[in-house]
């Protein structure tokens, strides 16, 4: 993808690239590499010393989970890099990645923890009947 960016930017836009373009292009390339290595580590199988398969690795095509979010990040980077050929302002769309991370952090971790209902221990039926009898006796006296 980086080669396509360089070719289009240099041929059609007459070497119109600033230091910002090169820095962002380098960061996108590092992001591609990091996502690839992360997904490779997720899918790596684990073998026992005897050679038997212990864990087959994570299924990268499952509909939810970490691999899905990494694939979304790769797609976002590719789309922004393709649109960044035309203008440097398109790189600002990469700010969607931390926004989505904050959204997922809020929805799956912070909000359920903050707004969790208080734990009420369920009362055993025998204890509840005993409490009701005590209350009746206290009310009759």
N, CA, C and O atoms as CSV, one atom per row, in Angstrom:
chain,resi,resn,atom,element,x,y,z
A,1,UNK,N,N,0.824,-1.183,0.000
A,1,UNK,CA,C,0.000,0.000,0.000
A,1,UNK,C,C,0.874,1.255,0.000
A,1,UNK,O,O,0.540,2.249,-0.645
A,2,UNK,N,N,1.974,1.207,0.713
A,2,UNK,CA,C,2.856,2.370,0.785
A,2,UNK,C,C,3.474,2.671,-0.573
A,2,UNK,O,O,3.669,3.834,-0.929
A,3,UNK,N,N,3.779,1.630,-1.326
A,3,UNK,CA,C,4.363,1.825,-2.656
A,3,UNK,C,C,3.361,2.515,-3.573
A,3,UNK,O,O,3.727,3.414,-4.330
A,4,UNK,N,N,2.110,2.104,-3.508
A,4,UNK,CA,C,1.055,2.744,-4.303
A,4,UNK,C,C,0.935,4.219,-3.942
A,4,UNK,O,O,0.813,5.078,-4.815
A,5,UNK,N,N,0.969,4.497,-2.651
A,5,UNK,CA,C,0.887,5.888,-2.185
A,5,UNK,C,C,2.036,6.711,-2.767
A,5,UNK,O,O,1.822,7.814,-3.271
A,6,UNK,N,N,3.248,6.174,-2.696
A,6,UNK,CA,C,4.421,6.905,-3.178
A,6,UNK,C,C,4.350,7.113,-4.682
A,6,UNK,O,O,4.637,8.203,-5.176
A,7,UNK,N,N,3.970,6.077,-5.406
A,7,UNK,CA,C,3.888,6.195,-6.872
A,7,UNK,C,C,2.861,7.240,-7.278
A,7,UNK,O,O,3.161,8.113,-8.093
A,8,UNK,N,N,1.650,7.167,-6.723
A,8,UNK,CA,C,0.616,8.130,-7.088
A,8,UNK,C,C,0.987,9.543,-6.649
A,8,UNK,O,O,0.785,10.503,-7.392
A,9,UNK,N,N,1.519,9.664,-5.466
A,9,UNK,CA,C,1.849,10.987,-4.943
A,9,UNK,C,C,2.952,11.646,-5.771
A,9,UNK,O,O,2.919,12.855,-5.996
A,10,UNK,N,N,3.926,10.859,-6.225
A,10,UNK,CA,C,5.044,11.434,-6.966
A,10,UNK,C,C,4.768,11.608,-8.453
A,10,UNK,O,O,5.281,12.545,-9.064
A,11,UNK,N,N,3.967,10.726,-9.047
A,11,UNK,CA,C,3.737,10.848,-10.484
A,11,UNK,C,C,2.610,11.809,-10.819
A,11,UNK,O,O,2.766,12.677,-11.678
A,12,UNK,N,N,1.489,11.661,-10.156
A,12,UNK,CA,C,0.337,12.490,-10.512
A,12,UNK,C,C,0.333,13.844,-9.810
A,12,UNK,O,O,-0.273,14.793,-10.307
A,13,UNK,N,N,0.985,13.944,-8.688
A,13,UNK,CA,C,0.962,15.199,-7.941
A,13,UNK,C,C,2.329,15.881,-7.920
A,13,UNK,O,O,2.580,16.738,-7.073
A,14,UNK,N,N,3.204,15.510,-8.838
A,14,UNK,CA,C,4.485,16.184,-9.046
A,14,UNK,C,C,5.302,16.345,-7.776
A,14,UNK,O,O,5.683,17.459,-7.417
A,15,UNK,N,N,5.569,15.252,-7.104
A,15,UNK,CA,C,6.387,15.247,-5.894
A,15,UNK,C,C,5.853,16.166,-4.807
A,15,UNK,O,O,6.615,16.728,-4.020
A,16,UNK,N,N,4.545,16.308,-4.774
A,16,UNK,CA,C,3.929,17.177,-3.782
A,16,UNK,C,C,3.742,16.394,-2.481
A,16,UNK,O,O,2.676,15.831,-2.229
A,17,UNK,N,N,4.778,16.368,-1.675
A,17,UNK,CA,C,4.656,15.726,-0.379
A,17,UNK,C,C,5.538,16.464,0.620
A,17,UNK,O,O,6.657,16.870,0.308
A,18,UNK,N,N,5.020,16.621,1.792
A,18,UNK,CA,C,5.733,17.341,2.840
A,18,UNK,C,C,6.341,16.342,3.818
A,18,UNK,O,O,6.178,15.132,3.657
A,19,UNK,N,N,7.027,16.839,4.813
A,19,UNK,CA,C,7.584,15.970,5.852
A,19,UNK,C,C,6.468,15.270,6.603
A,19,UNK,O,O,6.634,14.142,7.069
A,20,UNK,N,N,5.317,15.946,6.722
A,20,UNK,CA,C,4.157,15.363,7.398
A,20,UNK,C,C,3.698,14.099,6.676
A,20,UNK,O,O,3.364,13.098,7.310
A,21,UNK,N,N,3.685,14.154,5.334
A,21,UNK,CA,C,3.264,12.991,4.545
A,21,UNK,C,C,4.185,11.802,4.790
A,21,UNK,O,O,3.725,10.668,4.923
A,22,UNK,N,N,5.467,12.062,4.847
A,22,UNK,CA,C,6.432,10.983,5.059
A,22,UNK,C,C,6.319,10.403,6.462
A,22,UNK,O,O,6.426,9.190,6.636
A,23,UNK,N,N,6.107,11.241,7.454
A,23,UNK,CA,C,5.973,10.756,8.832
A,23,UNK,C,C,4.722,9.906,8.974
A,23,UNK,O,O,4.762,8.824,9.561
A,24,UNK,N,N,3.622,10.391,8.442
A,24,UNK,CA,C,2.357,9.650,8.538
A,24,UNK,C,C,2.433,8.350,7.733
A,24,UNK,O,O,1.915,7.321,8.168
A,25,UNK,N,N,3.067,8.393,6.577
A,25,UNK,CA,C,3.234,7.185,5.782
A,25,UNK,C,C,4.078,6.155,6.539
A,25,UNK,O,O,3.783,4.960,6.511
A,26,UNK,N,N,5.106,6.616,7.200
A,26,UNK,CA,C,5.941,5.711,8.010
A,26,UNK,C,C,5.142,5.124,9.165
A,26,UNK,O,O,5.260,3.936,9.466
A,27,UNK,N,N,4.332,5.951,9.811
A,27,UNK,CA,C,3.504,5.466,10.919
A,27,UNK,C,C,2.479,4.440,10.429
A,27,UNK,O,O,2.221,3.449,11.112
A,28,UNK,N,N,1.898,4.671,9.254
A,28,UNK,CA,C,0.928,3.723,8.699
A,28,UNK,C,C,1.604,2.398,8.376
A,28,UNK,O,O,1.026,1.333,8.595
A,29,UNK,N,N,2.819,2.461,7.858
A,29,UNK,CA,C,3.551,1.239,7.545
A,29,UNK,C,C,3.876,0.457,8.817
A,29,UNK,O,O,3.761,-0.768,8.841
A,30,UNK,N,N,4.278,1.157,9.862
A,30,UNK,CA,C,4.551,0.507,11.144
A,30,UNK,C,C,3.267,-0.098,11.708
A,30,UNK,O,O,3.294,-1.187,12.282
A,31,UNK,N,N,2.146,0.602,11.548
A,31,UNK,CA,C,0.858,0.091,12.028
A,31,UNK,C,C,0.456,-1.183,11.290
A,31,UNK,O,O,-0.025,-2.133,11.908
A,32,UNK,N,N,0.651,-1.207,9.961
A,32,UNK,CA,C,0.376,-2.427,9.192
A,32,UNK,C,C,1.214,-3.587,9.719
A,32,UNK,O,O,0.700,-4.683,9.942
A,33,UNK,N,N,2.504,-3.339,9.918
A,33,UNK,CA,C,3.412,-4.385,10.378
A,33,UNK,C,C,3.015,-4.875,11.771
A,33,UNK,O,O,3.005,-6.079,12.026
A,34,UNK,N,N,2.691,-3.950,12.667
A,34,UNK,CA,C,2.307,-4.323,14.031
A,34,UNK,C,C,1.010,-5.136,14.027
A,34,UNK,O,O,0.903,-6.126,14.751
A,35,UNK,N,N,0.031,-4.734,13.226
A,35,UNK,CA,C,-1.231,-5.482,13.149
A,35,UNK,C,C,-0.994,-6.875,12.582
A,35,UNK,O,O,-1.580,-7.849,13.053
A,36,UNK,N,N,-0.141,-6.968,11.581
A,36,UNK,CA,C,0.158,-8.273,10.999
A,36,UNK,C,C,0.819,-9.184,12.029
A,36,UNK,O,O,0.432,-10.344,12.170
A,37,UNK,N,N,1.805,-8.670,12.742
A,37,UNK,CA,C,2.501,-9.482,13.739
A,37,UNK,C,C,1.560,-9.881,14.884
A,37,UNK,O,O,1.647,-10.998,15.395
A,38,UNK,N,N,0.667,-8.980,15.285
A,38,UNK,CA,C,-0.285,-9.287,16.342
A,38,UNK,C,C,-1.238,-10.388,15.917
A,38,UNK,O,O,-1.507,-11.313,16.684
A,39,UNK,N,N,-1.755,-10.292,14.684
A,39,UNK,CA,C,-2.670,-11.327,14.199
A,39,UNK,C,C,-1.935,-12.650,14.007
A,39,UNK,O,O,-2.516,-13.717,14.207
A,40,UNK,N,N,-0.670,-12.586,13.623
A,40,UNK,CA,C,0.127,-13.798,13.488
A,40,UNK,C,C,0.312,-14.476,14.850
A,40,UNK,O,O,0.260,-15.702,14.951
A,41,UNK,N,N,0.526,-13.678,15.885
A,41,UNK,CA,C,0.692,-14.258,17.214
A,41,UNK,C,C,-0.620,-14.830,17.746
A,41,UNK,O,O,-0.607,-15.806,18.497
A,42,UNK,N,N,-1.752,-14.234,17.366
A,42,UNK,CA,C,-3.045,-14.781,17.778
A,42,UNK,C,C,-3.320,-16.136,17.144
A,42,UNK,O,O,-3.903,-17.013,17.781
A,43,UNK,N,N,-2.909,-16.309,15.908
A,43,UNK,CA,C,-3.230,-17.520,15.165
A,43,UNK,C,C,-2.174,-18.607,15.314
A,43,UNK,O,O,-2.351,-19.708,14.792
A,44,UNK,N,N,-1.090,-18.325,16.008
A,44,UNK,CA,C,-0.006,-19.302,16.134
A,44,UNK,C,C,-0.447,-20.487,16.998
A,44,UNK,O,O,-0.905,-20.301,18.125
A,45,UNK,N,N,-0.307,-21.704,16.465
A,45,UNK,CA,C,-0.664,-22.888,17.265
A,45,UNK,C,C,0.401,-23.182,18.317
A,45,UNK,O,O,1.558,-22.785,18.176
A,46,UNK,N,N,-0.006,-23.883,19.370
A,46,UNK,CA,C,0.897,-24.278,20.438
A,46,UNK,C,C,1.000,-25.800,20.439
A,46,UNK,O,O,-0.003,-26.511,20.381
A,47,UNK,N,N,2.230,-26.274,20.506
A,47,UNK,CA,C,2.467,-27.718,20.496
A,47,UNK,C,C,3.123,-28.142,21.802
A,47,UNK,O,O,3.884,-27.380,22.399
A,48,UNK,N,N,2.826,-29.356,22.240
A,48,UNK,CA,C,3.479,-29.934,23.413
A,48,UNK,C,C,4.859,-30.437,22.997
A,48,UNK,O,O,5.187,-30.478,21.811
A,49,UNK,N,N,5.652,-30.814,23.977
A,49,UNK,CA,C,6.989,-31.320,23.677
A,49,UNK,C,C,6.942,-32.621,22.879
A,49,UNK,O,O,7.877,-32.941,22.145
A,50,UNK,N,N,5.867,-33.353,23.025
A,50,UNK,CA,C,5.724,-34.607,22.278
A,50,UNK,C,C,5.304,-34.360,20.832
A,50,UNK,O,O,5.285,-35.290,20.026
A,51,UNK,N,N,4.973,-33.137,20.503
A,51,UNK,CA,C,4.553,-32.810,19.142
A,51,UNK,C,C,3.052,-32.764,18.971
A,51,UNK,O,O,2.564,-32.476,17.878
A,52,UNK,N,N,2.306,-33.042,20.033
A,52,UNK,CA,C,0.846,-33.018,19.963
A,52,UNK,C,C,0.352,-31.569,20.006
A,52,UNK,O,O,0.930,-30.714,20.676
A,53,UNK,N,N,-0.700,-31.331,19.292
A,53,UNK,CA,C,-1.286,-29.988,19.246
A,53,UNK,C,C,-2.006,-29.698,20.554
A,53,UNK,O,O,-2.915,-30.431,20.944
A,54,UNK,N,N,-1.602,-28.631,21.230
A,54,UNK,CA,C,-2.232,-28.248,22.491
A,54,UNK,C,C,-3.318,-27.208,22.224
A,54,UNK,O,O,-4.437,-27.331,22.720
A,55,UNK,N,N,-2.985,-26.193,21.445
A,55,UNK,CA,C,-3.925,-25.122,21.127
A,55,UNK,C,C,-3.750,-24.770,19.657
A,55,UNK,O,O,-2.634,-24.519,19.202
A,56,UNK,N,N,-4.838,-24.752,18.924
A,56,UNK,CA,C,-4.773,-24.481,17.493
A,56,UNK,C,C,-4.654,-23.021,17.139
A,56,UNK,O,O,-4.560,-22.688,15.957
A,57,UNK,N,N,-4.654,-22.136,18.119
A,57,UNK,CA,C,-4.609,-20.713,17.835
A,57,UNK,C,C,-6.008,-20.156,17.678
A,57,UNK,O,O,-6.981,-20.905,17.592
A,58,UNK,N,N,-6.101,-18.856,17.643
A,58,UNK,CA,C,-7.398,-18.198,17.555
A,58,UNK,C,C,-7.901,-18.178,16.111
A,58,UNK,O,O,-7.122,-18.024,15.170
A,59,UNK,N,N,-9.205,-18.337,15.956
A,59,UNK,CA,C,-9.814,-18.223,14.638
A,59,UNK,C,C,-9.915,-16.747,14.291
A,59,UNK,O,O,-10.635,-15.998,14.953
A,60,UNK,N,N,-9.200,-16.326,13.259
A,60,UNK,CA,C,-9.176,-14.912,12.891
A,60,UNK,C,C,-10.420,-14.477,12.136
A,60,UNK,O,O,-10.613,-13.281,11.918
A,61,UNK,N,N,-11.264,-15.406,11.735
A,61,UNK,CA,C,-12.472,-15.068,10.988
A,61,UNK,C,C,-13.723,-15.044,11.860
A,61,UNK,O,O,-14.832,-14.935,11.335
A,62,UNK,N,N,-13.572,-15.142,13.166
A,62,UNK,CA,C,-14.753,-15.101,14.027
A,62,UNK,C,C,-15.353,-13.696,13.992
A,62,UNK,O,O,-14.653,-12.709,13.770
A,63,UNK,N,N,-16.649,-13.631,14.215
A,63,UNK,CA,C,-17.379,-12.385,14.061
A,63,UNK,C,C,-17.099,-11.345,15.120
A,63,UNK,O,O,-17.305,-10.156,14.876
A,64,UNK,N,N,-16.642,-11.747,16.270
A,64,UNK,CA,C,-16.353,-10.768,17.310
A,64,UNK,C,C,-15.043,-11.148,17.976
A,64,UNK,O,O,-14.591,-12.290,17.894
A,65,UNK,N,N,-14.455,-10.185,18.625
A,65,UNK,CA,C,-13.204,-10.454,19.315
A,65,UNK,C,C,-12.099,-9.521,18.875
A,65,UNK,O,O,-12.318,-8.581,18.112
A,66,UNK,N,N,-10.932,-9.795,19.361
A,66,UNK,CA,C,-9.783,-8.930,19.127
A,66,UNK,C,C,-9.394,-8.895,17.654
A,66,UNK,O,O,-9.065,-7.834,17.124
A,67,UNK,N,N,-9.428,-10.039,16.996
A,67,UNK,CA,C,-9.026,-10.094,15.584
A,67,UNK,C,C,-9.918,-9.209,14.724
A,67,UNK,O,O,-9.441,-8.596,13.769
A,68,UNK,N,N,-11.181,-9.136,15.043
A,68,UNK,CA,C,-12.103,-8.297,14.282
A,68,UNK,C,C,-11.738,-6.818,14.413
A,68,UNK,O,O,-11.804,-6.072,13.437
A,69,UNK,N,N,-11.358,-6.402,15.603
A,69,UNK,CA,C,-10.971,-5.004,15.804
A,69,UNK,C,C,-9.660,-4.684,15.100
A,69,UNK,O,O,-9.483,-3.577,14.593
A,70,UNK,N,N,-8.749,-5.635,15.065
A,70,UNK,CA,C,-7.480,-5.419,14.364
A,70,UNK,C,C,-7.728,-5.327,12.859
A,70,UNK,O,O,-7.119,-4.498,12.183
A,71,UNK,N,N,-8.613,-6.167,12.333
A,71,UNK,CA,C,-8.948,-6.078,10.909
A,71,UNK,C,C,-9.607,-4.740,10.587
A,71,UNK,O,O,-9.348,-4.164,9.530
A,72,UNK,N,N,-10.451,-4.242,11.481
A,72,UNK,CA,C,-11.056,-2.923,11.278
A,72,UNK,C,C,-9.993,-1.831,11.236
A,72,UNK,O,O,-10.094,-0.895,10.444
A,73,UNK,N,N,-8.983,-1.946,12.078
A,73,UNK,CA,C,-7.900,-0.962,12.093
A,73,UNK,C,C,-7.091,-1.019,10.804
A,73,UNK,O,O,-6.673,0.020,10.292
A,74,UNK,N,N,-6.867,-2.210,10.275
A,74,UNK,CA,C,-6.159,-2.340,9.002
A,74,UNK,C,C,-6.972,-1.719,7.875
A,74,UNK,O,O,-6.428,-1.008,7.030
A,75,UNK,N,N,-8.273,-1.986,7.862
A,75,UNK,CA,C,-9.138,-1.400,6.829
A,75,UNK,C,C,-9.180,0.125,6.925
A,75,UNK,O,O,-9.113,0.814,5.907
A,76,UNK,N,N,-9.290,0.649,8.137
A,76,UNK,CA,C,-9.294,2.099,8.313
A,76,UNK,C,C,-7.997,2.711,7.802
A,76,UNK,O,O,-8.014,3.739,7.124
A,77,UNK,N,N,-6.881,2.083,8.126
A,77,UNK,CA,C,-5.592,2.603,7.680
A,77,UNK,C,C,-5.476,2.562,6.163
A,77,UNK,O,O,-4.966,3.506,5.560
A,78,UNK,N,N,-5.937,1.491,5.542
A,78,UNK,CA,C,-5.865,1.380,4.084
A,78,UNK,C,C,-6.752,2.423,3.404
A,78,UNK,O,O,-6.344,3.042,2.421
A,79,UNK,N,N,-7.947,2.613,3.918
A,79,UNK,CA,C,-8.861,3.605,3.328
A,79,UNK,C,C,-8.306,5.017,3.489
A,79,UNK,O,O,-8.342,5.814,2.551
A,80,UNK,N,N,-7.802,5.320,4.660
A,80,UNK,CA,C,-7.245,6.654,4.894
A,80,UNK,C,C,-5.991,6.870,4.053
A,80,UNK,O,O,-5.763,7.971,3.550
A,81,UNK,N,N,-5.185,5.836,3.898
A,81,UNK,CA,C,-3.977,5.984,3.092
A,81,UNK,C,C,-4.330,6.203,1.618
A,81,UNK,O,O,-3.691,7.007,0.940
A,82,UNK,N,N,-5.336,5.495,1.127
A,82,UNK,CA,C,-5.757,5.702,-0.270
A,82,UNK,C,C,-6.339,7.090,-0.476
A,82,UNK,O,O,-6.061,7.739,-1.485
A,83,UNK,N,N,-7.131,7.542,0.457
A,83,UNK,CA,C,-7.694,8.888,0.313
A,83,UNK,C,C,-6.656,9.959,0.635
A,83,UNK,O,O,-6.798,11.103,0.203
A,84,UNK,N,N,-5.621,9.606,1.386
A,84,UNK,CA,C,-4.545,10.549,1.690
A,84,UNK,C,C,-3.666,10.856,0.502
A,84,UNK,O,O,-2.844,11.770,0.568
A,85,UNK,N,N,-3.815,10.118,-0.587
A,85,UNK,CA,C,-3.076,10.420,-1.814
A,85,UNK,C,C,-3.465,11.796,-2.323
A,85,UNK,O,O,-2.626,12.525,-2.852
A,86,UNK,N,N,-4.720,12.154,-2.168
A,86,UNK,CA,C,-5.233,13.387,-2.744
A,86,UNK,C,C,-5.015,14.610,-1.865
A,86,UNK,O,O,-4.760,15.702,-2.373
A,87,UNK,N,N,-5.112,14.435,-0.556
A,87,UNK,CA,C,-4.896,15.551,0.356
A,87,UNK,C,C,-4.391,15.036,1.700
A,87,UNK,O,O,-4.758,13.946,2.139
A,88,UNK,N,N,-3.553,15.826,2.339
A,88,UNK,CA,C,-3.014,15.434,3.642
A,88,UNK,C,C,-4.062,15.509,4.746
A,88,UNK,O,O,-3.891,14.905,5.804
A,89,UNK,N,N,-5.131,16.236,4.510
A,89,UNK,CA,C,-6.166,16.369,5.541
A,89,UNK,C,C,-6.927,15.066,5.780
A,89,UNK,O,O,-7.548,14.892,6.828
A,90,UNK,N,N,-6.879,14.161,4.819
A,90,UNK,CA,C,-7.565,12.878,5.000
A,90,UNK,C,C,-6.919,12.048,6.105
A,90,UNK,O,O,-7.562,11.159,6.663
A,91,UNK,N,N,-5.657,12.326,6.427
A,91,UNK,CA,C,-4.997,11.580,7.492
A,91,UNK,C,C,-5.640,11.848,8.842
A,91,UNK,O,O,-5.461,11.074,9.782
A,92,UNK,N,N,-6.383,12.934,8.942
A,92,UNK,CA,C,-7.084,13.228,10.196
A,92,UNK,C,C,-8.147,12.181,10.521
A,92,UNK,O,O,-8.567,12.052,11.671
A,93,UNK,N,N,-8.576,11.439,9.508
A,93,UNK,CA,C,-9.553,10.373,9.755
A,93,UNK,C,C,-8.972,9.254,10.610
A,93,UNK,O,O,-9.720,8.435,11.144
A,94,UNK,N,N,-7.655,9.208,10.746
A,94,UNK,CA,C,-7.037,8.205,11.625
A,94,UNK,C,C,-7.395,8.456,13.085
A,94,UNK,O,O,-7.204,7.582,13.930
A,95,UNK,N,N,-7.911,9.640,13.384
A,95,UNK,CA,C,-8.369,9.925,14.738
A,95,UNK,C,C,-9.617,9.120,15.095
A,95,UNK,O,O,-10.022,9.077,16.257
A,96,UNK,N,N,-10.223,8.484,14.094
A,96,UNK,CA,C,-11.368,7.618,14.370
A,96,UNK,C,C,-10.953,6.384,15.176
A,96,UNK,O,O,-11.761,5.837,15.927
A,97,UNK,N,N,-9.711,5.947,15.026
A,97,UNK,CA,C,-9.246,4.753,15.742
A,97,UNK,C,C,-9.242,4.961,17.257
A,97,UNK,O,O,-9.802,4.125,17.965
A,98,UNK,N,N,-8.637,6.037,17.800
A,98,UNK,CA,C,-8.721,6.218,19.247
A,98,UNK,C,C,-10.140,6.523,19.723
A,98,UNK,O,O,-10.501,6.187,20.851
A,99,UNK,N,N,-10.945,7.157,18.872
A,99,UNK,CA,C,-12.341,7.404,19.254
A,99,UNK,C,C,-13.090,6.085,19.413
A,99,UNK,O,O,-13.863,5.917,20.357
A,100,UNK,N,N,-12.867,5.159,18.500
A,100,UNK,CA,C,-13.517,3.852,18.606
A,100,UNK,C,C,-12.992,3.084,19.822
A,100,UNK,O,O,-13.753,2.398,20.504
A,101,UNK,N,N,-11.696,3.203,20.087
A,101,UNK,CA,C,-11.127,2.524,21.256
A,101,UNK,C,C,-11.762,3.056,22.535
A,101,UNK,O,O,-12.088,2.275,23.428
A,102,UNK,N,N,-11.943,4.366,22.637
A,102,UNK,CA,C,-12.590,4.948,23.816
A,102,UNK,C,C,-14.045,4.503,23.915
A,102,UNK,O,O,-14.540,4.247,25.013
A,103,UNK,N,N,-14.733,4.407,22.782
A,103,UNK,CA,C,-16.118,3.936,22.770
A,103,UNK,C,C,-16.198,2.500,23.282
A,103,UNK,O,O,-17.039,2.187,24.124
A,104,UNK,N,N,-15.327,1.627,22.774
A,104,UNK,CA,C,-15.334,0.231,23.212
A,104,UNK,C,C,-14.962,0.114,24.685
A,104,UNK,O,O,-15.524,-0.707,25.410
A,105,UNK,N,N,-14.015,0.935,25.123
A,105,UNK,CA,C,-13.638,0.939,26.537
A,105,UNK,C,C,-14.828,1.330,27.397
A,105,UNK,O,O,-15.062,0.730,28.446
A,106,UNK,N,N,-15.581,2.331,26.961
A,106,UNK,CA,C,-16.740,2.780,27.727
A,106,UNK,C,C,-17.843,1.723,27.733
A,106,UNK,O,O,-18.380,1.393,28.790
A,107,UNK,N,N,-18.179,1.195,26.562
A,107,UNK,CA,C,-19.310,0.283,26.443
A,107,UNK,C,C,-19.055,-1.049,27.147
A,107,UNK,O,O,-19.948,-1.578,27.809
A,108,UNK,N,N,-17.852,-1.591,27.011
A,108,UNK,CA,C,-17.608,-2.940,27.519
A,108,UNK,C,C,-16.932,-2.994,28.882
A,108,UNK,O,O,-16.988,-4.031,29.543
A,109,UNK,N,N,-16.296,-1.918,29.325
A,109,UNK,CA,C,-15.574,-1.983,30.590
A,109,UNK,C,C,-16.072,-0.953,31.597
A,109,UNK,O,O,-16.499,-1.318,32.693
A,110,UNK,N,N,-16.024,0.319,31.243
A,110,UNK,CA,C,-16.316,1.360,32.225
A,110,UNK,C,C,-17.795,1.468,32.594
A,110,UNK,O,O,-18.132,1.464,33.778
A,111,UNK,N,N,-18.677,1.564,31.608
A,111,UNK,CA,C,-20.101,1.734,31.898
A,111,UNK,C,C,-20.688,0.553,32.680
A,111,UNK,O,O,-21.405,0.779,33.655
A,112,UNK,N,N,-20.412,-0.690,32.293
A,112,UNK,CA,C,-20.954,-1.784,33.113
A,112,UNK,C,C,-20.405,-1.788,34.538
A,112,UNK,O,O,-21.099,-2.188,35.472
A,113,UNK,N,N,-19.181,-1.351,34.702
A,113,UNK,CA,C,-18.578,-1.317,36.039
A,113,UNK,C,C,-19.165,-0.181,36.866
A,113,UNK,O,O,-19.436,-0.356,38.054
A,114,UNK,N,N,-19.362,0.980,36.251
A,114,UNK,CA,C,-19.886,2.147,36.978
A,114,UNK,C,C,-21.369,1.980,37.291
A,114,UNK,O,O,-21.804,2.255,38.410
A,115,UNK,N,N,-22.140,1.534,36.314
A,115,UNK,CA,C,-23.585,1.464,36.470
A,115,UNK,C,C,-24.085,0.075,36.843
A,115,UNK,O,O,-25.264,-0.225,36.653
A,116,UNK,N,N,-23.227,-0.759,37.361
A,116,UNK,CA,C,-23.633,-2.107,37.762
A,116,UNK,C,C,-24.569,-2.021,38.963
A,116,UNK,O,O,-24.331,-1.232,39.877
A,117,UNK,N,N,-25.631,-2.827,38.970
A,117,UNK,CA,C,-26.526,-2.820,40.130
A,117,UNK,C,C,-25.807,-3.389,41.351
A,117,UNK,O,O,-24.904,-4.219,41.245
A,118,UNK,N,N,-26.237,-2.918,42.489
A,118,UNK,CA,C,-25.629,-3.384,43.735
A,118,UNK,C,C,-25.936,-4.859,43.918
A,118,UNK,O,O,-27.037,-5.317,43.612
A,119,UNK,N,N,-24.969,-5.587,44.412
A,119,UNK,CA,C,-25.176,-7.015,44.652
A,119,UNK,C,C,-26.051,-7.216,45.873
A,119,UNK,O,O,-25.684,-6.843,46.988
A,120,UNK,N,N,-27.205,-7.806,45.651
A,120,UNK,CA,C,-28.090,-8.158,46.745
A,120,UNK,C,C,-28.057,-9.671,46.870
A,120,UNK,O,O,-28.410,-10.397,45.941
A,121,UNK,N,N,-27.636,-10.119,48.009
A,121,UNK,CA,C,-27.563,-11.556,48.198
A,121,UNK,C,C,-28.978,-12.114,48.306
A,121,UNK,O,O,-29.801,-11.584,49.053
A,122,UNK,N,N,-29.258,-13.166,47.575
A,122,UNK,CA,C,-30.608,-13.733,47.636
A,122,UNK,C,C,-30.858,-14.367,49.010
A,122,UNK,O,O,-30.019,-15.085,49.555
A,123,UNK,N,N,-32.015,-14.079,49.528
A,123,UNK,CA,C,-32.375,-14.604,50.846
A,123,UNK,C,C,-32.975,-15.988,50.674
A,123,UNK,O,O,-33.822,-16.212,49.809
A,124,UNK,N,N,-32.533,-16.896,51.496
A,124,UNK,CA,C,-33.050,-18.259,51.469
A,124,UNK,C,C,-34.519,-18.231,51.907
A,124,UNK,O,O,-34.891,-17.403,52.738
A,125,UNK,N,N,-35.353,-19.113,51.368
A,125,UNK,CA,C,-36.776,-19.123,51.693
A,125,UNK,C,C,-37.013,-19.394,53.180
A,125,UNK,O,O,-37.908,-18.802,53.784
A,126,UNK,N,N,-36.225,-20.275,53.763
A,126,UNK,CA,C,-36.380,-20.572,55.187
A,126,UNK,C,C,-36.068,-19.344,56.024
A,126,UNK,O,O,-36.788,-19.029,56.971
A,127,UNK,N,N,-34.996,-18.654,55.673
A,127,UNK,CA,C,-34.629,-17.453,56.416
A,127,UNK,C,C,-35.687,-16.365,56.254
A,127,UNK,O,O,-35.981,-15.625,57.193
A,128,UNK,N,N,-36.255,-16.279,55.051
A,128,UNK,CA,C,-37.274,-15.279,54.806
A,128,UNK,C,C,-38.523,-15.565,55.637
A,128,UNK,O,O,-39.097,-14.635,56.203
A,129,UNK,N,N,-38.958,-16.817,55.726
A,129,UNK,CA,C,-40.115,-17.173,56.538
A,129,UNK,C,C,-39.846,-16.911,58.010
A,129,UNK,O,O,-40.728,-16.445,58.731
A,130,UNK,N,N,-38.640,-17.205,58.457
A,130,UNK,CA,C,-38.260,-16.971,59.840
A,130,UNK,C,C,-38.301,-15.486,60.158
A,130,UNK,O,O,-38.769,-15.081,61.222
A,131,UNK,N,N,-37.805,-14.675,59.225
A,131,UNK,CA,C,-37.836,-13.221,59.422
A,131,UNK,C,C,-39.278,-12.711,59.467
A,131,UNK,O,O,-39.604,-11.835,60.268
A,132,UNK,N,N,-40.147,-13.265,58.601
A,132,UNK,CA,C,-41.541,-12.851,58.595
A,132,UNK,C,C,-42.214,-13.207,59.921
A,132,UNK,O,O,-42.997,-12.413,60.442
A,133,UNK,N,N,-41.919,-14.402,60.483
A,133,UNK,CA,C,-42.495,-14.785,61.761
A,133,UNK,C,C,-42.021,-13.863,62.887
A,133,UNK,O,O,-42.804,-13.493,63.762
A,134,UNK,N,N,-40.756,-13.499,62.862
A,134,UNK,CA,C,-40.236,-12.576,63.861
A,134,UNK,C,C,-40.922,-11.232,63.756
A,134,UNK,O,O,-41.239,-10.611,64.770
A,135,UNK,N,N,-41.152,-10.778,62.538
A,135,UNK,CA,C,-41.797,-9.482,62.334
A,135,UNK,C,C,-43.244,-9.539,62.834
A,135,UNK,O,O,-43.730,-8.578,63.432
A,136,UNK,N,N,-43.937,-10.664,62.591
A,136,UNK,CA,C,-45.312,-10.798,63.073
A,136,UNK,C,C,-45.369,-10.797,64.589
A,136,UNK,O,O,-46.235,-10.161,65.191
A,137,UNK,N,N,-44.436,-11.517,65.201
A,137,UNK,CA,C,-44.400,-11.553,66.667
A,137,UNK,C,C,-44.103,-10.169,67.257
A,137,UNK,O,O,-44.688,-9.764,68.262
A,138,UNK,N,N,-43.201,-9.475,66.620
A,138,UNK,CA,C,-42.849,-8.133,67.127
A,138,UNK,C,C,-44.034,-7.188,66.957
A,138,UNK,O,O,-44.233,-6.296,67.782
A,139,UNK,N,N,-44.815,-7.370,65.911
A,139,UNK,CA,C,-45.955,-6.506,65.667
A,139,UNK,C,C,-47.120,-6.835,66.578
A,139,UNK,O,O,-47.912,-5.946,66.891
A,140,UNK,N,N,-47.256,-8.088,67.018
A,140,UNK,CA,C,-48.358,-8.514,67.882
A,140,UNK,C,C,-48.139,-8.090,69.304
A,140,UNK,O,O,-49.112,-7.871,70.025
A,141,UNK,N,N,-46.922,-7.966,69.738
A,141,UNK,CA,C,-46.661,-7.651,71.133
A,141,UNK,C,C,-46.930,-6.260,71.381
A,141,UNK,O,O,-46.769,-5.791,72.508
